[in-house]
Amino acid sequence: MDSIPPGRPQGSGRRSAGRALRNALLGITAATTALVVGGVLYGGSGVGELLDIRIGPGAVQPGETGGARPAAEGRAEAPPPGFEEADAPLGRPEPPPYASDSYRFLATNDDGTPVGYSPCRPLHYVVNADLVPAGAQDLIPEAIDTISRATGIRFIYDGPTTEQPSAQRAPYQPEQYGDRWAPLLVSWTTPEAAPQLKAKVIGTGGSTHFSFDDGPRTFVTGSLELDAPQIADELEQPDGKLYATAVILHELGHVMGLEHVDDHRQLMYPEIGTPEGLAAGDLNGLYKLAGAMCRKDL
């Protein structure tokens, strides 16, 4: 992964612009619910998203302890808490074969722990496959199986969707998905429908995190966009399937909470060269994300 082979698309993001945009936040307030949107550029030239939802202050319900739970009107943008949340993690991640600190996290809590998905509930996902290239039908489930083994997160496929990618995707869509957080949206799409897929950007991904007031944050949903025409062209190359799989794994790494790294040996390096899959740093970062807290309050 020393460099991009000629004609190869880049991974997402431009590093210098990313640092500048992290401080550009748009606040939208309704009742006691605040939605803060921050654009995060993931290293090369594409735009991903990291959405931050805080609800508060609200009142603690009888018999509850810990942080304040929002009042009823404060849950206007959130589903009833604890949907499918178990008492313990649903899966056990595979320990990385080698130790490595070549990983970074997109977001951390005040105590330094990385923001991740609750390991005690399944992560549902849907796929808009209207434009899926020939020969690519199995790439998403295969990549998700790889990420599931590395994180212990249990994924559940809810089927196809007609939902289109959106830079302002609502994390709670009860009319379409019921009284729960919206599932992870995977879209085979085009730059016309997803403008962040521009120039040589072949995929983008990110997740939405939620917190009560200044309490710990947890991812609740996300999205992943893949440039279907570019991947269709890539699949015509001798190693095209390996490369396309590497792109999907890279973007799923962002969805789970990994940031780009400067180590070209890792799949989370901004540019994908030789598609060798998840490396030691990637696997160690995903393993750390598996330690996220369970959240019956979300």
C-alpha positions as a LaTeX table, in Angstrom:
\begin{tabular}{lrrr}
\hline
Residue & $x$ (\AA) & $y$ (\AA) & $z$ (\AA) \\
\hline
Met1 & 0.00 & 0.00 & 0.00 \\
Asp2 & 2.86 & 2.39 & $-0.76$ \\
Ser3 & 0.84 & 4.36 & $-3.32$ \\
Ile4 & $-2.21$ & 4.24 & $-5.52$ \\
Pro5 & $-1.61$ & 2.32 & $-8.74$ \\
Pro6 & $-2.20$ & 4.47 & $-11.85$ \\
Gly7 & $-5.89$ & 5.04 & $-12.43$ \\
Arg8 & $-6.88$ & 3.69 & $-9.02$ \\
Pro9 & $-9.48$ & 5.70 & $-7.07$ \\
Gln10 & $-8.48$ & 7.11 & $-3.72$ \\
Gly11 & $-9.98$ & 6.40 & $-0.37$ \\
Ser12 & $-12.05$ & 9.21 & 1.08 \\
Gly13 & $-10.89$ & 12.52 & 2.53 \\
Arg14 & $-8.25$ & 15.33 & 2.43 \\
Arg15 & $-6.28$ & 15.50 & 5.66 \\
Ser16 & $-5.56$ & 19.25 & 5.86 \\
Ala17 & $-9.13$ & 20.23 & 5.06 \\
Gly18 & $-10.36$ & 17.68 & 7.57 \\
Arg19 & $-8.67$ & 19.44 & 10.45 \\
Ala20 & $-10.20$ & 22.75 & 9.42 \\
Leu21 & $-13.71$ & 21.36 & 9.12 \\
Arg22 & $-13.72$ & 19.63 & 12.46 \\
Asn23 & $-14.32$ & 23.00 & 14.07 \\
Ala24 & $-17.16$ & 23.94 & 11.71 \\
Leu25 & $-20.30$ & 22.81 & 13.54 \\
Leu26 & $-23.89$ & 23.68 & 12.73 \\
Gly27 & $-26.29$ & 23.65 & 15.69 \\
Ile28 & $-30.00$ & 23.03 & 15.16 \\
Thr29 & $-32.15$ & 23.20 & 18.30 \\
Ala30 & $-35.72$ & 21.94 & 18.76 \\
Ala31 & $-37.27$ & 21.79 & 22.23 \\
Thr32 & $-34.56$ & 20.14 & 24.38 \\
Thr33 & $-32.99$ & 18.29 & 21.47 \\
Ala34 & $-29.82$ & 19.55 & 19.82 \\
Leu35 & $-28.47$ & 18.13 & 16.59 \\
Val36 & $-24.86$ & 19.08 & 15.91 \\
Val37 & $-23.50$ & 18.29 & 12.46 \\
Gly38 & $-19.80$ & 18.27 & 11.77 \\
Gly39 & $-18.24$ & 17.53 & 8.41 \\
Val40 & $-15.23$ & 15.27 & 8.71 \\
Leu41 & $-12.95$ & 14.83 & 5.73 \\
Tyr42 & $-11.37$ & 11.40 & 5.87 \\
Gly43 & $-7.86$ & 11.91 & 4.61 \\
Gly44 & $-7.96$ & 12.03 & 0.66 \\
Ser45 & $-10.68$ & 14.07 & $-1.03$ \\
Gly46 & $-14.07$ & 12.78 & 0.07 \\
Val47 & $-16.48$ & 13.88 & 2.74 \\
Gly48 & $-17.79$ & 11.59 & 5.45 \\
Glu49 & $-20.09$ & 12.46 & 8.28 \\
Leu50 & $-19.91$ & 12.40 & 12.04 \\
Leu51 & $-23.20$ & 13.49 & 13.56 \\
Asp52 & $-23.52$ & 14.29 & 17.25 \\
Ile53 & $-26.88$ & 14.23 & 19.06 \\
Arg54 & $-27.22$ & 15.42 & 22.63 \\
Ile55 & $-30.47$ & 15.37 & 24.54 \\
Gly56 & $-30.97$ & 16.99 & 27.92 \\
Pro57 & $-31.32$ & 17.98 & 30.60 \\
Gly58 & $-34.57$ & 16.12 & 31.38 \\
Ala59 & $-35.54$ & 14.31 & 34.55 \\
Val60 & $-34.41$ & 11.03 & 36.08 \\
Gln61 & $-37.25$ & 8.53 & 36.11 \\
Pro62 & $-38.22$ & 6.78 & 39.39 \\
Gly63 & $-35.97$ & 3.85 & 40.20 \\
Glu64 & $-33.23$ & 4.95 & 37.81 \\
Thr65 & $-29.71$ & 5.91 & 38.71 \\
Gly66 & $-26.89$ & 7.51 & 36.84 \\
Gly67 & $-27.13$ & 10.31 & 34.28 \\
Ala68 & $-30.28$ & 12.30 & 33.65 \\
Arg69 & $-32.79$ & 10.79 & 31.30 \\
Pro70 & $-34.52$ & 13.26 & 28.98 \\
Ala71 & $-38.08$ & 14.35 & 29.57 \\
Ala72 & $-40.71$ & 13.09 & 27.14 \\
Glu73 & $-40.57$ & 16.12 & 24.88 \\
Gly74 & $-36.80$ & 15.72 & 24.69 \\
Arg75 & $-37.17$ & 12.38 & 22.94 \\
Ala76 & $-38.75$ & 13.96 & 19.86 \\
Glu77 & $-35.70$ & 12.95 & 17.81 \\
Ala78 & $-34.97$ & 9.63 & 19.52 \\
Pro79 & $-36.75$ & 6.27 & 19.78 \\
Pro80 & $-37.77$ & 4.56 & 23.01 \\
Pro81 & $-34.60$ & 3.36 & 24.76 \\
Gly82 & $-33.15$ & $-0.12$ & 24.98 \\
Phe83 & $-34.50$ & $-1.69$ & 21.77 \\
Glu84 & $-32.95$ & $-5.20$ & 21.55 \\
Glu85 & $-30.32$ & $-4.27$ & 24.15 \\
Ala86 & $-29.10$ & $-7.34$ & 26.06 \\
Asp87 & $-27.36$ & $-7.53$ & 29.43 \\
Ala88 & $-24.03$ & $-8.56$ & 27.89 \\
Pro89 & $-22.22$ & $-8.33$ & 24.54 \\
Leu90 & $-23.79$ & $-10.48$ & 21.84 \\
Gly91 & $-20.49$ & $-11.60$ & 20.35 \\
Arg92 & $-16.84$ & $-11.95$ & 21.19 \\
Pro93 & $-14.27$ & $-10.34$ & 18.87 \\
Glu94 & $-11.36$ & $-12.35$ & 17.58 \\
Pro95 & $-8.15$ & $-11.17$ & 19.30 \\
Pro96 & $-5.69$ & $-9.62$ & 16.83 \\
Pro97 & $-2.83$ & $-11.99$ & 15.97 \\
Tyr98 & $-0.24$ & $-9.23$ & 16.50 \\
Ala99 & $-0.11$ & $-6.15$ & 18.71 \\
Ser100 & $-0.04$ & $-2.77$ & 16.96 \\
Asp101 & $-0.82$ & 0.83 & 17.84 \\
Ser102 & $-1.25$ & 1.92 & 14.20 \\
Tyr103 & $-4.86$ & 3.00 & 14.61 \\
Arg104 & $-6.81$ & 6.16 & 15.42 \\
Phe105 & $-10.40$ & 6.80 & 16.46 \\
Leu106 & $-12.85$ & 9.24 & 14.94 \\
Ala107 & $-14.19$ & 10.25 & 18.34 \\
Thr108 & $-13.38$ & 9.62 & 22.00 \\
Asn109 & $-15.22$ & 10.25 & 25.25 \\
Asp110 & $-13.91$ & 12.47 & 28.02 \\
Asp111 & $-12.28$ & 9.47 & 29.70 \\
Gly112 & $-10.35$ & 8.65 & 26.51 \\
Thr113 & $-12.41$ & 5.61 & 25.54 \\
Pro114 & $-13.31$ & 5.41 & 21.85 \\
Val115 & $-16.86$ & 6.05 & 20.71 \\
Gly116 & $-18.32$ & 2.86 & 19.23 \\
Tyr117 & $-21.55$ & 0.92 & 18.83 \\
Ser118 & $-23.10$ & $-0.89$ & 21.79 \\
Pro119 & $-21.90$ & $-4.51$ & 21.64 \\
Cys120 & $-25.07$ & $-5.58$ & 23.48 \\
Arg121 & $-27.50$ & $-4.98$ & 20.62 \\
Pro122 & $-27.42$ & $-5.99$ & 16.96 \\
Leu123 & $-26.56$ & $-3.42$ & 14.33 \\
His124 & $-29.24$ & $-3.61$ & 11.66 \\
Tyr125 & $-28.40$ & $-2.61$ & 8.10 \\
Val126 & $-30.22$ & $-2.10$ & 4.81 \\
Val127 & $-28.83$ & $-1.89$ & 1.29 \\
Asn128 & $-29.94$ & 0.26 & $-1.61$ \\
Ala129 & $-28.75$ & $-2.09$ & $-4.35$ \\
Asp130 & $-30.49$ & $-0.51$ & $-7.35$ \\
Leu131 & $-27.09$ & 0.18 & $-8.96$ \\
Val132 & $-25.07$ & $-2.73$ & $-7.58$ \\
Pro133 & $-22.53$ & $-3.78$ & $-10.25$ \\
Ala134 & $-22.60$ & $-7.27$ & $-11.71$ \\
Gly135 & $-20.50$ & $-9.59$ & $-9.57$ \\
Ala136 & $-20.65$ & $-7.32$ & $-6.52$ \\
Gln137 & $-23.76$ & $-8.72$ & $-4.83$ \\
Asp138 & $-21.80$ & $-10.64$ & $-2.19$ \\
Leu139 & $-19.21$ & $-7.97$ & $-1.38$ \\
Ile140 & $-21.23$ & $-6.22$ & 1.35 \\
Pro141 & $-22.21$ & $-9.31$ & 3.39 \\
Glu142 & $-18.69$ & $-10.73$ & 3.09 \\
Ala143 & $-17.11$ & $-7.49$ & 4.32 \\
Ile144 & $-19.63$ & $-7.20$ & 7.14 \\
Asp145 & $-18.79$ & $-10.75$ & 8.25 \\
Thr146 & $-15.13$ & $-9.70$ & 8.44 \\
Ile147 & $-15.95$ & $-6.61$ & 10.52 \\
Ser148 & $-18.27$ & $-8.63$ & 12.76 \\
Arg149 & $-15.50$ & $-11.10$ & 13.58 \\
Ala150 & $-13.09$ & $-8.25$ & 14.35 \\
Thr151 & $-15.50$ & $-6.32$ & 16.60 \\
Gly152 & $-17.94$ & $-8.89$ & 17.98 \\
Ile153 & $-20.80$ & $-6.68$ & 16.75 \\
Arg154 & $-23.72$ & $-8.77$ & 15.49 \\
Phe155 & $-25.11$ & $-7.42$ & 12.22 \\
Ile156 & $-28.64$ & $-8.13$ & 10.98 \\
Tyr157 & $-29.62$ & $-7.58$ & 7.35 \\
Asp158 & $-33.09$ & $-6.03$ & 7.16 \\
Gly159 & $-33.31$ & $-6.30$ & 3.39 \\
Pro160 & $-33.30$ & $-3.84$ & 0.51 \\
Thr161 & $-34.35$ & $-0.21$ & 0.83 \\
Thr162 & $-35.28$ & 2.62 & $-1.48$ \\
Glu163 & $-33.80$ & 5.20 & 0.90 \\
Gln164 & $-31.29$ & 7.45 & $-0.85$ \\
Pro165 & $-28.05$ & 8.70 & 0.69 \\
Ser166 & $-28.30$ & 12.13 & 2.30 \\
Ala167 & $-25.85$ & 14.47 & 3.98 \\
Gln168 & $-28.61$ & 15.25 & 6.50 \\
Arg169 & $-29.88$ & 11.72 & 7.13 \\
Ala170 & $-32.12$ & 11.51 & 10.18 \\
Pro171 & $-30.94$ & 8.88 & 12.68 \\
Tyr172 & $-34.54$ & 8.22 & 13.77 \\
Gln173 & $-37.09$ & 7.54 & 11.00 \\
Pro174 & $-40.12$ & 5.92 & 12.64 \\
Glu175 & $-42.29$ & 6.16 & 9.52 \\
Gln176 & $-39.87$ & 4.01 & 7.55 \\
Tyr177 & $-38.10$ & 1.87 & 10.14 \\
Gly178 & $-40.32$ & 1.86 & 13.23 \\
Asp179 & $-39.59$ & 2.89 & 16.82 \\
Arg180 & $-35.85$ & 2.26 & 16.80 \\
Trp181 & $-32.73$ & 3.92 & 15.49 \\
Ala182 & $-32.61$ & 3.82 & 11.69 \\
Pro183 & $-30.45$ & 0.97 & 10.39 \\
Leu184 & $-27.03$ & 1.47 & 8.85 \\
Leu185 & $-27.66$ & 2.53 & 5.26 \\
Val186 & $-25.39$ & 1.06 & 2.57 \\
Ser187 & $-25.88$ & 2.66 & $-0.85$ \\
Trp188 & $-24.60$ & 1.67 & $-4.27$ \\
Thr189 & $-24.86$ & 5.12 & $-5.79$ \\
Thr190 & $-23.31$ & 7.82 & $-7.99$ \\
Pro191 & $-21.66$ & 11.22 & $-7.47$ \\
Glu192 & $-24.85$ & 12.82 & $-8.75$ \\
Ala193 & $-26.84$ & 11.32 & $-5.88$ \\
Ala194 & $-24.01$ & 11.53 & $-3.33$ \\
Pro195 & $-21.87$ & 14.60 & $-4.14$ \\
Gln196 & $-19.21$ & 13.56 & $-1.64$ \\
Leu197 & $-18.24$ & 10.90 & $-4.18$ \\
Lys198 & $-16.30$ & 13.28 & $-6.38$ \\
Ala199 & $-13.16$ & 13.05 & $-8.47$ \\
Lys200 & $-11.39$ & 9.81 & $-7.49$ \\
Val201 & $-13.32$ & 9.20 & $-4.28$ \\
Ile202 & $-14.82$ & 5.73 & $-4.49$ \\
Gly203 & $-16.50$ & 5.44 & $-1.09$ \\
Thr204 & $-17.44$ & 7.38 & 2.04 \\
Gly205 & $-18.73$ & 6.32 & 5.43 \\
Gly206 & $-19.51$ & 7.58 & 8.90 \\
Ser207 & $-21.77$ & 7.20 & 11.92 \\
Thr208 & $-24.03$ & 9.22 & 14.21 \\
His209 & $-23.34$ & 9.31 & 17.94 \\
Phe210 & $-25.74$ & 10.13 & 20.76 \\
Ser211 & $-25.31$ & 11.32 & 24.31 \\
Phe212 & $-27.31$ & 12.68 & 27.23 \\
Asp213 & $-26.03$ & 16.14 & 28.09 \\
Asp214 & $-22.26$ & 15.73 & 28.47 \\
Gly215 & $-22.40$ & 11.99 & 29.14 \\
Pro216 & $-20.64$ & 9.24 & 27.17 \\
Arg217 & $-21.39$ & 9.01 & 23.47 \\
Thr218 & $-22.36$ & 5.91 & 21.52 \\
Phe219 & $-22.91$ & 5.36 & 17.80 \\
Val220 & $-26.52$ & 4.56 & 16.96 \\
Thr221 & $-26.58$ & 4.44 & 13.14 \\
Gly222 & $-24.49$ & 5.28 & 10.11 \\
Ser223 & $-24.20$ & 5.30 & 6.35 \\
Leu224 & $-21.83$ & 4.03 & 3.70 \\
Glu225 & $-21.83$ & 5.20 & 0.08 \\
Leu226 & $-20.11$ & 3.37 & $-2.76$ \\
Asp227 & $-19.51$ & 4.75 & $-6.25$ \\
Ala228 & $-21.17$ & 2.01 & $-8.30$ \\
Pro229 & $-19.75$ & 3.03 & $-11.72$ \\
Gln230 & $-16.18$ & 3.23 & $-10.39$ \\
Ile231 & $-16.45$ & $-0.12$ & $-8.65$ \\
Ala232 & $-17.98$ & $-1.66$ & $-11.80$ \\
Asp233 & $-14.90$ & $-0.51$ & $-13.72$ \\
Glu234 & $-12.66$ & $-1.82$ & $-10.96$ \\
Leu235 & $-14.25$ & $-5.26$ & $-11.07$ \\
Glu236 & $-13.06$ & $-5.63$ & $-14.65$ \\
Gln237 & $-9.45$ & $-5.61$ & $-13.42$ \\
Pro238 & $-7.69$ & $-8.89$ & $-12.49$ \\
Asp239 & $-7.65$ & $-8.01$ & $-8.78$ \\
Gly240 & $-10.83$ & $-5.96$ & $-8.94$ \\
Lys241 & $-12.83$ & $-7.95$ & $-6.40$ \\
Leu242 & $-10.02$ & $-7.76$ & $-3.86$ \\
Tyr243 & $-9.71$ & $-4.02$ & $-4.37$ \\
Ala244 & $-13.47$ & $-3.42$ & $-4.11$ \\
Thr245 & $-13.55$ & $-5.48$ & $-0.92$ \\
Ala246 & $-10.71$ & $-3.38$ & 0.50 \\
Val247 & $-12.66$ & $-0.20$ & $-0.26$ \\
Ile248 & $-15.75$ & $-1.52$ & 1.54 \\
Leu249 & $-13.73$ & $-2.68$ & 4.55 \\
His250 & $-12.01$ & 0.71 & 4.71 \\
Glu251 & $-15.35$ & 2.55 & 4.78 \\
Leu252 & $-16.83$ & 0.10 & 7.28 \\
Gly253 & $-13.80$ & 0.88 & 9.44 \\
His254 & $-14.93$ & 4.53 & 9.41 \\
Val255 & $-18.50$ & 3.47 & 10.21 \\
Met256 & $-17.30$ & 1.51 & 13.23 \\
Gly257 & $-15.20$ & 4.46 & 14.46 \\
Leu258 & $-11.71$ & 4.27 & 12.93 \\
Glu259 & $-9.96$ & 7.33 & 11.53 \\
His260 & $-7.24$ & 7.42 & 8.90 \\
Val261 & $-3.66$ & 6.63 & 9.92 \\
Asp262 & $-0.29$ & 7.64 & 8.45 \\
Asp263 & 0.95 & 4.04 & 8.32 \\
His264 & 0.71 & 2.89 & 4.69 \\
Arg265 & 0.69 & $-0.76$ & 5.79 \\
Gln266 & $-2.80$ & $-0.38$ & 7.28 \\
Leu267 & $-6.06$ & $-0.55$ & 5.38 \\
Met268 & $-7.10$ & 2.67 & 7.15 \\
Tyr269 & $-4.36$ & 4.54 & 5.30 \\
Pro270 & $-6.10$ & 7.18 & 3.12 \\
Glu271 & $-5.04$ & 5.51 & $-0.13$ \\
Ile272 & $-5.60$ & 1.89 & $-1.01$ \\
Gly273 & $-2.74$ & 0.31 & $-2.91$ \\
Thr274 & $-2.27$ & $-3.44$ & $-2.69$ \\
Pro275 & $-5.62$ & $-4.75$ & $-1.34$ \\
Glu276 & $-4.41$ & $-7.07$ & 1.39 \\
Gly277 & $-7.34$ & $-6.60$ & 3.78 \\
Leu278 & $-7.27$ & $-5.57$ & 7.44 \\
Ala279 & $-3.76$ & $-5.27$ & 8.87 \\
Ala280 & $-2.55$ & $-5.47$ & 12.46 \\
Gly281 & $-3.29$ & $-1.84$ & 13.34 \\
Asp282 & $-6.77$ & $-2.00$ & 11.82 \\
Leu283 & $-7.56$ & $-5.16$ & 13.76 \\
Asn284 & $-6.25$ & $-3.77$ & 17.04 \\
Gly285 & $-8.32$ & $-0.60$ & 16.61 \\
Leu286 & $-11.48$ & $-2.57$ & 15.85 \\
Tyr287 & $-10.77$ & $-4.80$ & 18.86 \\
Lys288 & $-10.56$ & $-1.70$ & 21.10 \\
Leu289 & $-13.89$ & $-0.47$ & 19.72 \\
Ala290 & $-15.42$ & $-3.79$ & 20.82 \\
Gly291 & $-15.03$ & $-2.57$ & 24.41 \\
Ala292 & $-17.68$ & 0.13 & 24.04 \\
Met293 & $-20.25$ & 0.24 & 26.82 \\
Cys294 & $-23.71$ & $-1.31$ & 26.63 \\
Arg295 & $-26.49$ & 1.29 & 26.46 \\
Lys296 & $-29.93$ & 0.28 & 27.69 \\
Asp297 & $-30.61$ & 3.98 & 28.10 \\
Leu298 & $-30.41$ & 4.61 & 24.34 \\
\hline
\end{tabular}
